[in-house]
């Protein structure tokens, strides 16, 4: 039966929702704050356009609303629609419903692997997707990672869907029922869009709704306990697989351990792969590998295919990406590290490899109101010198000193990325890490441009 839908926000996911709903025979209108959205010329002709502001009257006149992740659902127009009991869902929910309908018609079941977390979502999502490809499985990879989930329906033979999901998407997903689901980690992020950490975590926990297998990391005991409590309510019959990077023998289903021959990945009592066979570096990336193995195991991916993928995977651009070694220093591009949690993961991960006071760290940009004192203890332990850049350099300095006043001699204001790279290249550090813990738009278009310029600067040093 044809219904009236409004789609809020004309980005990639919004456009995919419009196209899908039109093909299903529904009456569709789209509204966007931008008066001239970049994708407006891609819209089907039958779609009504309400641009220049979110049209509250439109939202109150429809049967359902599809909200894009970039739209704050607390704005008055959306809040009023919710108060009027008009369903508000994400494009991912449309995908879930459509996939179930297609599976029912074809008499099959397409498992969903669902991945969220403050950091490392894209790395683990990509790994699981590559593991499935290596096993010869027709896999669709999408969601927050770049390909809208609805586009995966264009893959008629898809036998597995791997979805990266943000808190914004999860907020408007109901009964996900993933075959395997995980929250990789939690740290303060997007608090300008959520009502504090409690609300942020609550949206992340929705990933477990109806799941069959939950993958829980034991490295964060508080998060582990919260996940267990949530599973008891949302998926009481779910089986649990655990990961652990604490280097304690048989601490979890998937874990790191050094048996005296060298550090390796283990599954229960089975040694899987020595870490020196991996291209990705840092303890945090080893935990990502364990998470991918656990998720793949939960959906019955062949172990040989998973290990082959891990041995070949070189990581994603701008995510603790190894760039080069110049003058005896290793350079790492973690420009995607736009919050404190991701930067702590990068510092700890590389510090574990290179040693105490071994890192030259480049920090700075737009701080998004974060508490930078939370970085202080990790900086004090692993970092030799911090090079501060960007608009909030002074705020970062104040936060670090509030956390540990002894860091004063290790903080250097350089202003720009090129000056930071030049200064770090002359330091005594073993590794230079760009992990800004900040947004980039004060000096760059986005984190990608920041990372690309860093990589170019490093390669220039080698000439």
C-alpha positions in Angstrom: 0.0 0.0 0.0 1.4 3.4 -1.0 2.3 5.8 1.8 3.4 9.3 2.2 7.1 9.7 3.3 9.3 12.6 4.1 13.1 12.3 3.9 15.0 14.8 6.0 18.5 15.6 4.7 19.7 15.1 1.1 23.1 13.6 1.6 24.1 10.2 0.3 21.9 8.2 2.6 18.9 10.5 2.2 19.1 10.2 -1.6 19.3 6.4 -1.3 16.2 6.5 0.8 14.3 8.7 -1.7 15.2 6.4 -4.6 14.2 3.3 -2.7 10.8 4.7 -1.5 10.0 6.0 -5.0 10.8 2.6 -6.5 8.4 1.0 -3.9 5.6 3.2 -5.2 5.4 5.6 -2.3 4.8 9.4 -2.4 8.0 11.1 -1.3 9.0 14.6 -0.3 12.4 15.7 0.8 13.4 18.6 3.1 16.8 20.1 3.8 18.1 23.1 5.6 20.3 23.9 2.6 18.6 25.9 -0.1 20.5 24.2 -2.8 21.6 20.7 -1.8 24.4 19.3 -3.9 22.5 16.1 -4.8 19.2 17.9 -5.7 19.8 17.2 -9.4 19.9 13.5 -8.7 16.3 13.4 -7.4 13.5 11.6 -9.2 11.1 14.0 -10.9 8.1 12.9 -8.8 9.7 14.0 -5.6 8.5 17.2 -3.9 11.3 19.4 -2.6 11.2 21.6 0.5 14.6 23.3 0.7 16.0 26.2 2.8 14.7 24.9 6.1 13.3 21.7 7.7 9.6 21.9 6.8 7.7 21.2 10.0 4.3 21.2 8.4 5.5 18.6 5.9 6.6 16.3 8.6 3.3 16.5 10.3 1.4 15.6 7.1 3.1 12.2 6.3 2.8 8.6 7.3 6.5 8.1 8.1 9.8 10.0 8.2 13.3 8.9 7.2 15.9 11.0 9.0 19.5 11.2 7.8 22.3 10.7 10.3 23.5 14.3 10.1 20.1 15.7 11.2 19.7 16.4 15.0 16.4 14.7 15.9 16.0 17.2 18.8 15.1 20.1 16.5 11.5 21.3 17.0 10.2 20.1 13.7 11.3 16.5 14.3 10.3 16.6 18.0 6.8 17.7 17.0 6.5 14.9 14.5 7.5 12.4 17.2 5.1 13.9 19.6 2.4 13.3 17.0 3.4 9.6 16.9 4.7 9.8 13.3 7.3 7.1 12.9 10.9 8.4 12.5 13.4 5.8 11.2 16.8 5.7 9.6 17.6 4.5 6.1 19.2 1.5 7.7 15.8 0.5 9.1 14.4 0.6 5.6 17.2 -1.7 4.5 16.6 -4.1 7.4 12.9 -4.3 6.6 13.5 -4.7 2.9 16.1 -7.4 3.4 13.8 -9.4 5.6 11.0 -9.1 3.0 13.3 -10.2 0.2 14.7 -13.1 2.3 11.1 -14.3 3.1 10.2 -14.2 -0.6 13.3 -16.2 -1.5 13.1 -18.6 1.4 16.6 -17.7 2.8 18.2 -15.7 5.6 20.9 -13.1 5.0 22.9 -12.6 8.2 23.9 -9.1 9.3 27.1 -8.3 11.1 26.7 -5.0 13.0 29.6 -3.0 14.3 29.7 0.2 16.3 32.1 2.0 18.7 33.6 5.4 19.2 36.7 4.3 17.2 37.9 1.6 14.9 34.5 0.9 13.4 35.7 1.3 9.8 38.8 -0.8 10.3 36.9 -3.8 11.8 34.0 -3.4 9.3 36.4 -3.5 6.4 38.3 -6.5 7.8 35.2 -8.6 8.2 34.1 -7.7 4.7 37.5 -8.7 3.3 37.4 -11.9 5.3 34.1 -12.8 3.7 35.4 -11.9 0.2 38.5 -14.1 0.8 36.1 -17.0 1.6 34.2 -16.5 -1.6 31.1 -15.2 0.0 29.0 -12.5 -1.7 29.2 -9.7 0.9 27.7 -6.3 1.1 29.6 -3.7 3.2 28.0 -0.4 4.0 26.2 1.9 6.5 28.3 4.6 8.1 31.4 3.5 6.2 30.4 5.2 3.0 28.0 3.0 0.9 24.4 3.6 2.1 22.9 0.4 3.4 20.0 0.6 0.9 22.5 0.4 -2.0 23.4 -3.1 -0.8 20.0 -4.3 -2.0 21.4 -3.9 -5.5 23.5 -7.0 -4.8 21.0 -9.8 -5.7 23.2 -12.6 -4.5 24.3 -11.0 -1.2 24.8 -13.7 1.4 26.2 -11.5 4.2 25.7 -7.9 5.1 28.4 -6.1 7.2 27.2 -2.8 8.6 29.1 0.0 10.3 26.6 1.9 12.4 26.9 5.2 14.1 25.1 6.3 17.2 23.0 8.6 15.0 21.9 5.7 12.9 21.2 3.4 15.8 19.0 6.0 17.4 16.4 5.3 14.7 16.8 1.5 14.2 14.4 -0.9 15.8 14.8 -4.7 16.1 18.1 -4.9 14.3 18.4 -8.7 15.0 22.0 -8.9 13.8 23.6 -12.3 13.6 26.7 -10.8 15.2 26.9 -7.4 16.9 29.6 -5.6 18.8 30.5 -2.3 20.5 34.2 -2.1 20.1 34.8 0.7 22.6 33.3 3.9 24.1 34.8 7.3 24.6 33.4 10.8 24.7 32.3 11.9 21.2 29.4 13.6 19.6 28.3 14.9 22.9 27.0 18.0 21.1 24.4 15.7 19.5 23.6 13.6 22.6 22.4 14.5 26.0 25.6 13.4 27.7 27.6 10.2 27.8 24.6 8.2 29.2 22.5 9.0 26.1 25.4 8.4 23.7 26.0 5.0 25.3 22.3 4.1 25.3 22.1 4.7 21.5 25.2 2.5 21.0 23.7 -0.3 23.1 20.7 -0.6 20.7 23.0 -2.6 18.4 22.3 -5.6 20.6 18.6 -5.5 20.1 17.6 -9.1 19.1 21.2 -10.1 18.3 22.2 -13.8 18.1 25.9 -13.5 18.9 27.4 -10.6 20.9 31.1 -9.8 20.8 32.3 -8.1 24.0 35.7 -6.6 24.7 37.0 -7.3 28.2 39.6 -4.5 28.1 37.0 -2.0 29.5 35.3 -3.7 32.5 32.7 -1.0 32.9 31.6 -1.3 29.2 31.7 -5.1 29.4 29.4 -5.1 32.4 27.0 -2.6 30.8 26.9 -4.8 27.6 26.1 -7.9 29.6 23.3 -6.1 31.4 21.9 -4.8 28.1 22.0 -8.3 26.5 20.0 -9.7 29.4 17.2 -7.3 28.4 17.5 -7.0 24.6 18.8 -10.4 23.7 18.6 -12.8 26.6 19.3 -15.9 24.4 22.4 -14.4 22.7 25.6 -16.3 22.9 28.7 -14.2 23.9 32.2 -14.2 22.4 34.9 -12.2 24.3 38.1 -10.5 23.2 41.0 -9.4 25.4 44.3 -7.7 24.7 45.6 -7.8 28.3 48.2 -10.5 27.4 46.8 -12.9 30.0 46.8 -16.5 28.8 43.3 -17.7 27.9 41.7 -14.6 29.2 38.9 -14.7 26.6 37.7 -16.5 23.5 40.0 -14.4 21.4 43.1 -12.9 23.0 46.8 -11.8 22.7 49.5 -13.8 24.4 53.2 -14.2 24.3 54.3 -17.8 24.9 58.0 -16.9 25.0 58.4 -17.2 21.2 56.5 -14.0 20.4 53.2 -12.2 20.7 50.4 -13.9 18.8 46.6 -14.0 18.3 44.8 -16.9 20.0 41.4 -18.5 19.9 40.9 -20.3 23.2 43.9 -22.8 23.3 44.8 -22.4 19.6 47.6 -20.2 18.4 46.3 -18.5 15.2 48.8 -16.0 13.9 52.0 -14.4 15.1 51.6 -10.6 15.3 54.9 -10.1 13.3 52.9 -11.5 10.3 50.6 -8.5 10.5 51.1 -5.2 8.6 48.9 -3.2 11.0 50.8 -2.0 14.0 49.9 -1.1 17.6 48.1 -2.9 20.3 44.8 -1.3 19.4 45.0 -2.7 15.9 45.7 -6.1 17.3 42.5 -5.8 19.3 40.7 -4.8 16.1 42.0 -8.0 14.5 40.7 -10.1 17.5 37.3 -8.4 17.1 37.1 -9.2 13.4 38.0 -12.8 14.1 35.3 -13.1 16.7 32.7 -11.5 14.4 33.7 -13.7 11.5 33.6 -16.8 13.7 30.1 -15.9 14.8 28.9 -16.0 11.2 30.9 -19.1 10.3 33.6 -17.6 8.1 36.4 -20.1 7.5 39.4 -19.6 9.7 41.9 -19.9 6.9 40.2 -17.1 4.9 40.2 -14.8 8.0 43.9 -15.4 8.8 44.8 -14.8 5.1 43.0 -11.5 5.2 44.7 -10.5 8.4 48.2 -11.3 7.1 47.5 -9.1 3.9 45.5 -6.2 5.4 47.5 -2.9 5.5 45.0 -0.8 7.3 42.8 2.1 6.2 44.1 5.5 5.2 44.2 8.1 8.0 43.6 5.4 10.7 47.0 4.9 12.4 48.3 4.3 8.9 52.0 3.5 8.6 53.5 6.0 6.2 57.2 5.5 6.0 60.5 5.4 8.0 62.7 8.4 7.5 65.9 9.1 9.4 65.3 6.2 11.7 61.8 7.4 12.7 58.5 5.7 11.8 55.7 8.0 10.7 52.0 7.3 11.4 49.0 9.1 9.9 46.1 8.9 12.3 44.3 12.0 11.0 41.0 10.2 11.5 41.8 10.5 15.3 39.3 13.3 15.9 38.5 12.6 19.5 40.4 11.9 22.7 39.5 8.2 22.8 40.9 7.5 19.4 44.1 9.4 20.2 44.6 7.5 23.4 44.2 4.2 21.5 46.8 5.3 19.0 49.3 6.5 21.7 48.9 3.4 23.8 49.0 1.1 20.7 52.2 2.5 19.3 53.7 3.2 22.7 53.5 -0.5 23.5 55.5 -1.2 20.4 58.1 1.6 20.5 58.5 2.0 24.3 58.1 4.7 27.0 58.7 8.3 25.9 59.2 7.1 22.4 56.6 9.2 20.5 56.5 12.6 19.0 52.8 13.5 19.0 51.1 16.1 16.8 47.9 17.4 18.5 45.4 20.1 17.6 42.6 21.6 15.6 39.0 22.2 16.8 38.7 20.6 20.2 34.8 20.2 20.2 34.7 21.0 23.9 36.5 17.9 25.0 38.4 17.5 28.3 42.0 17.2 27.3 43.2 16.4 30.8 42.0 12.9 30.0 45.0 12.6 27.6 47.6 13.6 30.2 48.5 10.2 31.8 49.0 8.5 28.4 51.0 11.4 27.0 53.2 11.4 30.2 53.9 7.7 29.8 54.5 7.3 26.1 55.2 10.7 24.5 58.5 12.5 24.4 57.3 15.8 22.9 53.9 17.2 21.9 53.7 19.6 19.0 50.5 21.7 19.2 48.8 23.1 16.1 45.5 24.7 15.2 42.8 26.9 16.7 42.5 25.2 20.1 46.2 24.6 20.8 46.0 26.7 24.0 43.0 24.9 25.2 44.7 21.6 24.7 47.8 22.8 26.6 45.7 23.9 29.5 43.9 20.6 29.6 47.1 18.6 29.5 48.7 20.7 32.3 45.6 20.4 34.4 46.0 16.6 34.1 49.7 16.6 34.7 51.7 19.8 35.4 55.0 18.0 34.7 54.2 18.0 31.0 55.0 21.7 30.6 58.5 21.1 29.2 57.2 18.6 26.6 54.6 20.9 25.0 55.7 23.0 22.0 53.4 25.4 20.1 54.2 25.3 16.4 50.9 26.5 14.9 50.8 24.6 11.6 51.2 21.0 10.5 54.2 21.6 8.3 56.1 23.2 11.2 55.1 20.3 13.4 56.4 17.7 10.9 59.7 19.6 10.5 60.2 19.9 14.2 59.3 16.3 15.0 61.7 15.1 12.3 64.6 16.6 14.4 63.4 15.1 17.6 64.9 12.0 19.4 61.5 10.1 19.1 61.4 6.7 17.6 58.0 7.3 16.0 56.1 10.4 14.9 52.3 10.2 15.3 49.7 12.6 13.8 46.7 11.9 16.0 45.1 15.3 16.5 42.2 14.4 18.8 40.4 17.3 17.1 38.3 18.2 14.1 40.3 19.6 11.2 38.2 22.4 9.7 40.1 25.3 11.2 43.0 24.6 8.8 41.8 21.9 6.4 38.7 20.9 4.5 38.4 17.6 6.4 40.5 15.0 8.2 41.3 13.4 4.8 43.0 16.5 3.5 44.9 16.9 6.7 46.2 13.3 6.5 47.1 13.5 2.8 49.2 16.6 3.5 50.9 14.9 6.4 51.8 11.9 4.2 53.1 14.3 1.5 55.3 16.1 4.0 56.7 12.8 5.3 57.5 11.6 1.7 59.2 15.0 1.1 61.4 14.4 4.1 62.7 11.2 2.5 63.9 13.0 -0.6 
